[in-house]
Amino acid sequence: MADKLTQQIIDALGRVAADPGGLPLFASKTEAGLFPSSAAAKPAAQKCLTDGLLRVARTETKGKTSRELYALTDAGWEFLLAGVNPRQVLEDFVRVLEARRGEVGELLDTAKRMADSLQGLKDAVARVLPQVTAERISFSREPLAVSRETASGSRINGSLAVLDAPAAIDLAAAVLARLADWGTSANAGEDCPLPDLFRGLSARDPRPTIGEFHDCLRQLHAAGSVYLHPWTGPLYALPEPALALLVGHGVAYYASSR
């Protein structure tokens, strides 16, 4: 009986020696432990605690339950090395190290796959975000541009064709006027962010929708009346993504007069 008890203790100490982070005193259905969860193993576990062969390495909390993880004491090391050949202990360590190395390799592979997946998602977001956050406007297949003369008589430089809707003509004139004011204000030398440009049109009645605003900008850009400048930071950092404008394969976020 004593020999069986001693062997149970040596086996348990060998397991925890190879896992210095600590193990539960008893195994469960899903996790390894120092001793099997059986009545026959309880005397060996109690002797380890009574003789000071084990110490609580740390307490682990999961949800509302907590458990203690045990590691070897100096007395536990002495008991283990006195009961087994040190070479056997080293061989056990080598087997554990090989298993851990395989686990690390799997973790690295998983991390690489996750990184590749995240990059793919980032590329997809770069293509989709500007379209799903802004109102969509249908465009005719015929070329569009802006009248050279607005209803007020103001000239729109560099326009190429004619918009027959007075509201669109007025909006284009208002955009160009706002950009001209921006260029002569304290912001001179800086490109105007599209959110600021859009808010500058808020006094109009009726106030343009984001889609009408984007439609106008595209026409002015195509006509050569304004420059649209890209957002160069990460897309997730866009302050107001709904007002960003997809131009070709880029995301425009600033405008300036030609």
C-alpha positions in Angstrom: 0.0 0.0 0.0 2.9 2.3 0.9 4.7 1.6 -2.3 1.6 2.4 -4.3 1.0 5.6 -2.4 4.7 6.6 -3.0 4.4 5.9 -6.7 1.3 8.0 -6.9 3.1 10.9 -5.2 6.2 10.6 -7.5 4.0 10.5 -10.6 2.2 13.6 -9.5 5.4 15.5 -8.6 6.9 14.6 -11.9 3.9 16.0 -13.7 4.0 19.3 -11.9 7.8 19.5 -12.2 7.3 19.7 -16.0 4.7 22.4 -15.6 6.1 25.0 -13.2 3.1 27.3 -13.8 1.1 25.0 -11.6 -1.6 22.4 -12.0 -4.9 21.7 -10.2 -4.6 19.2 -7.4 -7.2 16.9 -9.1 -7.8 16.4 -12.8 -11.2 17.2 -14.3 -12.9 15.9 -17.5 -11.3 18.7 -19.6 -8.0 19.5 -17.8 -5.0 17.6 -16.4 -4.2 17.6 -12.7 -1.7 16.3 -10.2 -4.0 13.4 -9.2 -6.9 11.7 -10.8 -10.3 12.7 -9.3 -10.9 9.4 -7.5 -11.1 8.3 -3.9 -8.0 6.2 -4.2 -5.9 9.3 -5.1 -7.0 11.4 -2.2 -4.6 9.9 0.5 -1.6 10.6 -1.8 -2.8 14.2 -2.4 -3.3 14.8 1.3 0.1 13.4 2.1 1.7 15.8 -0.4 0.0 18.8 1.3 0.7 17.5 4.8 4.4 16.9 4.1 4.8 20.3 2.4 5.7 18.8 -1.0 3.4 21.2 -2.8 2.6 24.9 -2.5 -0.1 27.1 -4.0 1.6 28.8 -7.0 -1.4 30.9 -7.9 -5.2 31.2 -7.8 -7.1 31.2 -11.1 -10.6 32.6 -11.3 -13.1 31.7 -14.0 -16.4 33.3 -13.8 -17.7 32.9 -10.2 -15.4 30.0 -9.4 -11.8 29.9 -8.4 -9.2 27.2 -8.1 -5.7 26.8 -6.7 -2.8 25.7 -8.9 0.0 23.9 -7.2 3.8 23.8 -7.8 6.7 22.0 -6.2 8.4 23.1 -3.0 12.1 22.4 -2.2 11.0 19.4 -0.2 8.9 18.3 -3.2 12.0 18.5 -5.5 14.1 16.5 -3.0 11.3 13.8 -2.7 11.1 13.6 -6.5 14.8 13.3 -7.2 15.2 10.8 -4.4 12.5 8.6 -5.8 13.4 8.6 -9.5 16.5 8.7 -11.8 17.3 12.4 -12.6 17.8 11.3 -16.2 14.1 10.1 -16.3 13.1 13.5 -15.1 15.1 15.3 -17.8 13.6 13.0 -20.5 10.1 13.9 -19.2 11.0 17.6 -19.5 12.3 17.1 -23.1 9.0 15.4 -24.0 7.0 18.3 -22.5 9.2 20.9 -24.3 8.7 19.1 -27.7 4.9 19.2 -27.1 5.0 22.9 -26.1 7.1 23.7 -29.2 4.4 22.1 -31.4 1.7 24.1 -29.6 3.7 27.3 -30.1 4.0 26.5 -33.8 0.3 26.0 -34.1 -0.3 29.3 -32.3 2.1 31.1 -34.7 0.3 29.6 -37.7 -3.1 30.7 -36.3 -1.8 34.2 -35.6 -0.5 34.4 -39.2 -3.8 33.3 -40.6 -5.6 35.9 -38.4 -3.2 38.6 -39.6 -3.9 37.7 -43.2 -7.6 37.7 -42.6 -7.5 41.1 -40.9 -5.5 42.5 -43.8 -8.1 41.1 -46.2 -10.9 42.7 -44.1 -9.1 46.0 -44.0 -8.7 46.0 -47.8 -12.4 45.1 -48.2 -13.4 47.9 -45.8 -11.3 50.4 -47.8 -13.4 49.5 -50.9 -16.8 49.3 -49.3 -16.9 51.8 -46.4 -17.3 55.0 -48.5 -20.2 53.5 -50.4 -22.2 52.2 -47.5 -21.7 55.3 -45.3 -22.7 57.8 -48.0 -26.0 58.2 -49.7 -26.0 56.6 -53.2 -26.9 58.7 -56.2 -27.6 57.2 -59.7 -25.7 58.8 -62.5 -26.6 59.0 -66.1 -24.3 57.5 -68.7 -24.2 60.9 -70.5 -21.4 63.3 -69.5 -22.4 65.8 -66.8 -20.8 69.1 -65.9 -21.7 72.6 -64.7 -23.0 75.6 -66.4 -20.6 78.4 -67.0 -23.1 80.9 -65.6 -25.1 80.4 -62.4 -28.5 81.9 -61.8 -26.8 84.8 -60.0 -24.4 85.4 -62.9 -21.4 84.1 -61.1 -18.9 82.2 -63.4 -17.8 78.7 -62.6 -14.3 78.4 -64.0 -13.3 75.4 -66.1 -16.8 73.9 -66.4 -17.3 71.5 -69.4 -21.0 71.0 -69.9 -24.4 72.1 -68.6 -26.6 71.2 -65.7 -30.2 72.0 -66.5 -31.4 71.9 -62.9 -31.3 75.3 -61.2 -30.9 73.8 -57.8 -27.8 71.9 -59.0 -26.4 75.1 -60.5 -27.0 77.0 -57.3 -25.4 74.3 -55.2 -22.3 74.2 -57.4 -22.0 78.0 -57.1 -22.4 77.8 -53.3 -19.7 75.1 -53.1 -17.3 77.2 -55.1 -18.1 80.3 -53.0 -17.5 78.4 -49.8 -14.1 77.1 -51.1 -13.2 80.7 -52.1 -14.0 82.0 -48.6 -12.0 79.1 -47.1 -9.0 80.1 -49.1 -9.1 83.7 -48.0 -9.7 83.0 -44.3 -7.4 82.0 -41.5 -7.3 78.5 -43.2 -5.6 79.9 -46.3 -3.1 77.3 -47.6 -5.0 74.4 -46.2 -7.4 72.1 -48.0 -11.0 72.3 -46.8 -12.3 69.1 -45.1 -15.5 67.9 -46.7 -17.5 67.9 -43.4 -16.6 71.6 -43.0 -17.5 72.3 -46.6 -20.9 70.5 -46.2 -21.7 72.3 -42.9 -21.0 75.6 -44.7 -24.0 74.9 -46.9 -26.3 74.3 -44.0 -27.9 77.8 -44.4 -29.3 76.9 -47.8 -33.0 76.2 -48.2 -33.5 73.4 -48.8 -30.4 72.0 -47.3 -28.6 69.6 -49.7 -28.4 65.9 -48.8 -25.1 64.2 -48.6 -25.8 62.5 -51.9 -26.5 65.8 -53.6 -23.4 67.3 -52.1 -21.3 64.3 -53.3 -22.9 64.5 -56.7 -22.0 68.2 -57.1 -18.4 67.6 -56.0 -18.0 64.8 -58.5 -19.3 67.0 -61.3 -17.0 69.9 -60.3 -14.1 67.6 -60.0 -14.8 66.1 -63.5 -15.2 69.7 -64.9 -11.8 70.7 -63.4 -13.3 73.3 -61.1 -12.1 71.8 -57.9 -9.4 69.5 -56.6 -10.4 66.5 -54.4 -7.6 65.4 -52.1 -7.4 61.9 -50.5 -7.5 60.8 -46.9 -4.0 59.5 -46.1 -4.6 58.0 -42.6 -6.2 54.7 -41.6 -9.9 54.5 -42.6 -11.0 53.7 -39.1 -9.7 57.1 -38.0 -12.0 59.1 -40.4 -13.8 61.6 -38.1 -17.0 61.7 -40.2 -16.9 58.8 -42.7 -20.3 59.5 -44.1 -19.0 62.7 -45.7 -16.0 61.0 -47.3 -16.2 60.6 -51.1 -15.1 57.6 -53.1 -13.2 58.8 -56.2 -11.8 56.0 -58.3 -10.0 53.7 -55.9 -9.3 56.4 -53.4 -11.2 58.1 -50.6 -11.4 61.9 -50.9 -11.8 63.9 -47.7 -10.6 67.4 -48.6 -11.4 69.9 -51.4 -9.8 73.0 -52.8 -10.5 75.5 -55.6 -8.4 75.3 -58.8 
